[in-house]
Amino acid sequence: MAALPPAPQAIGMFPQFFAQQSETLVLREKVMSLSGDSFEIKLANGTPLFRVEGSVLSISGRKKFTDMAGNHLFDICREHLHIHTTFVLENPQKQKIMEVKYKFQLLGSKAVATFTTSTTGKQEQLVMKGKWFDTTADIIDEAQGGIVVARINRKLSGKDMLFGQQTYGVYVAPGVDMAVIAALCICLDEKNEG
């Protein structure tokens, strides 16, 4: 996979996790997690970046997203009472900082993520368009000329099918928040699991 070109302007909420160069994230769902859907997120070179712990007793499927120092960045939750599947990111004070709303599409999927970029205060919309069965998805910033800022690729293996474990390779463009992109990938995984 060729590296993605840099974003013309920084995109995201956590400047300490803005990609300085093209990065590849590996998101691996933990098979034997007692807490529900949990993920390990590393760079392609094996450096741990984030940890996501699911809550087994949560109706909204709440997942706690932390960095490797244990700092709680946000929770990912499913909001019910919507016509279309909707996820939100809430900061540790339970304030909504991002909304991911799926739109109906005949083949594949489409979701729109809305949030405010921390460095500019500008409202952003990233569009995630998935392919058949969502084995791949492009995350596009239409406001910056329709550029692809990240690409998700789900790797299928016998272990994945046998244990229901998912592994994703996520390519992130320079200047883009890796925490936000990882959260979008987890929303895609949750949507596919129903």
Secondary structure, DSSP 8 states (H G I E B T S, - for coil): -------SS-BSS-GGGB-SS-EEEEEEE-TT-TTSS-EEEEETTS-EEEEEEE-TT-TT--EEEEETT--EEEEEEEE-S-SS-EEEEE-TTS-EEEEEEEE--SSSEEEEEEEE-TTT--EEEEEEEE-GGGSEEEEEEGGGTSEEEEEEEEE--HHHHHH---EEEEEE-TTBBHHHHHHHHHHHHHHHH-
